[in-house]
Amino acid sequence: MTITVKTPFINNRLSNKMQSEMHNHYELWEHPIEEVLFLENEDVVMQIDINEDSEFIDVNTFDIVSRGVDINILYIESGEAKIRKELNEHKIQLGDISFCMEIKTK
């Protein structure tokens, strides 16, 4: 037996509960990174630490990517800042940490 109640209070409460459940169970960050980034078996996500020996210090990230390096820079940690916007204009500094994705082509 099913009982349907059409009072606004019950309707709103059930609607909010369902939205909350969907929000709690299907967050993007809960999925494996392979799924979120559509990675194939050959693709790699990596962290690159810029140390004093790096050839990339004082180089814009655009210049690195345009050299034909087969990576996509996801974001850069520079000190306390996480840089995602205007990555192409960021000049790499000692201590930066770059999070990149390398896509292997077949």
Buried (B, 14 or more C-beta within 10 A) or exposed (E): EEEEEEEEEEEEEEEEEEEEEEEEEEEEEEEEEEEEBEBEEEBEBEEBEBEEEBEBBEBBBBEBBEEEEEBEBBBBBBEEEEBEEEBEEBEBBEEBBBBBBEBEEE
